[in-house]
Amino acid sequence: MVSKDPVATPFDQAAMDVVELGNRLLDEDGSADLWEVASGLLAGAIQFWLFSRQPCDDPFCESCAEVSTAERRLRKLVEEARQLAEDSDYYASPHDMNAGSA
């Protein structure tokens, strides 16, 4: 169990908990595939994110307009995932095929 940081936002705590869970799963099973664990964590996060973005029962609700269809929810999910990825310390790697060299 990850200890709660009293100053961490729920967003930060959730992110830290997921990283800790991934590390724990890899530590517990030395033969676990890193990519498989990461994809499993992502699959669970996507399910929870989609669940949290379900529109209400009013088809004309302005608050739900941006998530009022499956396509709109997917578009929001991809936009958010892109931004989070680009903000990550791990987005670019010195080993990327397009990484420059001096």
Stockholm file with secondary structure:
# STOCKHOLM 1.0

chainA/1-102         MVSKDPVATPFDQAAMDVVELGNRLLDEDGSADLWEVASGLLAGAIQFWLFSRQPCDDPFCESCAEVSTAERRLRKLVEEARQLAEDSDYYASPHDMNAGSA
#=GR chainA/1-102 SS CCCCCTTSCHHHHHHHHHHHHHHHHHHHCTTCCHHHHHHHHHHHHHHHHHHHTCCCSCTTCSTTGGGSSHHHHHHHHHHHHHHHHHHSTTSSCTTSTTCCCC
#=GC SS_cons         CCCCCTTSCHHHHHHHHHHHHHHHHHHHCTTCCHHHHHHHHHHHHHHHHHHHTCCCSCTTCSTTGGGSSHHHHHHHHHHHHHHHHHHSTTSSCTTSTTCCCC
//
